Amino acid sequence: MERIQKVKKAASAASPPIRASGATGDLRLHEFRSRVFRNTRFLRVWLPPGYDDAENADRHYPVFYLNDGQNLFESSTAFAGVEWQVDETADRLIREGAVPPMIVVGMDNTGKDRIREYLPRRSMHPMMLRAQGRHYPDFLMKEVMPFVERFYRVATGPENTGLGGSSLGALIALYTAMARPGVIGRLLLESPSLWAGRQAVKESRSVGIWPERIFLAVGTAEAGSVERSRSVVDDVRELAAVIRRAVLSESRLRLVIKDGAGHNEAAWAERFPEALRFLFGP
């Protein structure tokens, strides 16, 4: 509690957000200093249509936290210039009534520290002997979430809280949901790098509380060869089988195996509308 109060105190002195001009809707960038990781990054907060309207002044919104924030909203900051189109997709689905109005928070990676922050344990492939991912749950739940809740009208509880990512960003999202059960109610795992965290699959067998909805997806062309790609898909199938046995409900897990899809932003953007509908739709 004391640490959360310190974070909130620091947040109160934060500089005003930067309004992004290249996104659909209202995207605000906050420069955010983490005590857990001892570095600085942007938090990209996308607000739903009508957020600032007077009639919504007392309304509180579900929040979807996503890793690799610079890849989500704008091609100018995305890897290889390809974004997830989160802003366009969320705006369209909200206006169609397919999902409720929600806040999406993109948490930037910090470049050179990305692998270190997203790996919960040391790894030989990729080589990372000083992994820091075990601290990620504290970064999210004791720093990022209190910051967002201070400045924005956030609905609380697992049913209103989503977390997701792709590749290593999905691996650390999975680790967080398992390490802090009962906090995350909506979990997006796109092409999770289970090969870099085989321990995660083993630990998943002993998890007693899973998020209420989980979207787990992978392509059949994720790796550089047919054999390696098949291994990636097999790992995802194994994780899905573990989750299915635990949750005992097909309605809580959506497994998507996309023929020919690779390990890239274009593939994750293509699947994002289905993921958003499943995770937050009625």
Residue pairs with C-beta under 8 A, 6 or more apart in sequence:
3 142
4 142
4 146
6 35
7 35
7 142
7 143
7 146
7 147
8 146
8 147
8 150
10 33
11 146
11 147
11 150
11 151
12 150
14 30
14 31
14 32
14 147
14 151
15 31
17 28
17 29
17 30
17 45
18 28
18 29
18 30
19 26
19 27
19 28
19 29
20 27
20 28
20 29
20 44
20 73
20 74
22 73
22 74
22 75
22 76
23 46
23 73
23 74
23 87
24 87
24 88
24 91
25 46
25 47
25 48
25 49
25 87
25 90
25 91
26 46
26 47
26 51
26 52
27 44
27 45
27 46
27 47
27 73
27 74
27 87
28 44
28 45
28 46
28 47
29 42
29 43
29 44
29 45
30 42
30 43
30 45
30 147
30 151
31 40
31 41
31 42
32 40
32 41
32 42
32 43
32 143
32 144
32 147
33 39
33 40
34 40
34 41
34 139
34 143
35 143
36 135
36 138
36 139
36 142
36 143
37 110
37 113
37 117
37 132
37 135
37 139
39 110
39 113
40 110
41 69
41 107
41 108
41 109
41 110
42 69
42 70
42 108
43 69
43 105
43 106
43 107
43 108
43 144
43 147
43 148
44 69
44 70
44 72
44 73
44 105
44 106
44 107
44 108
45 103
45 104
45 105
45 106
45 148
45 151
45 152
46 73
46 86
46 87
46 90
46 103
46 104
46 105
46 106
47 103
47 152
48 61
48 90
48 91
48 94
48 101
48 102
48 103
49 91
49 94
49 95
49 101
50 56
50 101
51 61
51 101
51 103
51 153
59 101
59 153
60 153
60 154
60 155
60 156
61 100
61 101
61 102
61 103
61 152
61 153
61 154
61 155
61 160
62 100
62 102
62 103
62 155
62 159
62 160
62 161
62 162
62 280
63 102
63 103
63 104
63 105
63 148
63 152
63 154
63 155
63 160
63 161
63 162
64 102
64 103
64 104
64 105
64 162
64 163
64 164
64 186
64 188
64 276
64 279
64 280
65 105
65 107
65 140
65 144
65 145
65 161
65 162
65 163
65 164
66 72
66 86
66 104
66 105
66 106
66 107
66 163
66 164
66 165
66 169
66 188
67 107
67 109
67 118
67 164
67 165
67 166
67 169
67 170
67 172
67 173
68 79
68 106
68 107
68 108
68 109
68 114
68 165
68 166
68 169
69 105
69 106
69 107
69 108
69 109
70 77
70 78
70 79
70 106
70 108
70 109
71 77
71 78
71 79
71 82
71 83
71 84
71 265
72 78
72 83
72 84
72 86
72 87
72 104
72 106
73 83
73 84
73 86
73 87
73 106
74 83
75 81
75 82
75 83
77 83
78 84
78 265
79 265
80 264
80 265
82 264
82 265
82 266
82 269
83 265
83 269
84 265
84 268
84 269
84 272
85 269
85 272
86 104
86 106
86 272
87 104
89 269
89 272
89 273
89 276
90 99
90 102
90 104
90 276
93 99
93 273
93 276
93 277
94 100
94 101
94 102
98 276
98 277
98 281
99 276
99 277
99 280
99 281
100 280
102 280
103 148
103 152
103 154
105 144
105 148
107 140
107 144
109 117
109 118
109 169
110 117
113 132
114 168
115 126
115 128
115 168
116 128
116 130
116 131
116 132
116 133
117 132
117 133
117 135
117 136
117 139
117 172
118 133
118 136
118 165
118 168
118 169
118 171
118 172
119 126
119 128
119 131
119 132
119 133
119 168
119 171
119 172
119 196
119 197
120 131
120 133
120 134
120 136
120 171
120 172
120 175
120 179
120 197
120 199
120 200
121 131
121 133
121 134
121 197
121 199
122 128
122 129
122 130
122 131
123 131
123 196
123 197
125 195
125 196
126 196
133 172
133 175
134 179
136 172
136 175
136 176
137 175
137 176
137 179
137 180
140 163
140 176
141 180
141 183
148 154
149 156
154 160
157 185
158 182
158 183
158 184
158 185
158 211
158 212
159 185
159 212
160 185
161 183
161 184
161 185
161 186
162 184
162 185
162 186
162 187
162 188
162 279
162 280
163 173
163 176
163 177
163 184
163 186
163 187
163 188
164 170
164 173
164 186
164 187
164 188
164 189
164 190
164 215
164 275
165 171
165 172
165 173
165 188
165 189
165 190
166 190
166 191
166 192
166 265
166 268
167 190
167 191
167 192
167 193
167 263
168 193
168 196
170 188
170 189
170 190
170 191
170 192
170 193
171 192
171 193
171 194
171 196
171 197
171 200
173 187
173 188
173 189
174 187
174 189
174 192
174 200
174 204
174 239
175 197
175 200
176 184
177 183
177 184
177 187
177 210
177 211
178 200
178 203
178 204
178 207
181 207
181 208
181 209
181 210
182 209
184 211
185 211
185 212
185 213
186 211
186 212
186 213
186 279
186 280
187 210
187 211
187 213
187 214
187 215
187 279
188 215
188 275
188 279
189 214
189 215
189 216
189 217
190 217
190 218
190 268
190 271
190 275
191 217
191 218
191 219
191 222
191 232
191 263
191 267
191 268
192 216
192 218
192 236
192 239
194 200
194 201
194 232
194 235
194 236
194 239
195 231
195 232
195 235
198 235
200 239
201 235
201 238
201 239
201 242
204 239
204 242
204 243
205 242
207 246
208 246
210 243
210 246
210 247
210 252
211 252
212 252
213 252
213 253
213 254
213 278
213 279
214 243
214 247
214 252
214 253
214 254
215 254
215 256
215 274
215 275
215 278
215 279
216 236
216 239
216 240
216 243
216 253
216 254
216 255
216 256
217 254
217 255
217 256
217 257
217 258
217 271
217 275
218 232
218 233
218 236
218 256
218 257
218 258
218 261
219 229
219 257
219 258
219 259
219 260
219 261
219 262
219 263
219 267
220 229
220 230
220 233
220 257
220 258
220 259
220 260
220 261
221 229
221 260
221 261
221 262
222 228
222 229
222 232
222 233
222 261
222 262
222 263
223 229
223 231
223 232
223 263
233 257
236 255
236 257
237 255
237 257
240 253
240 255
243 253
244 250
244 253
247 253
254 274
254 275
254 278
256 271
256 274
258 267
258 270
258 271
261 267
261 270
261 271
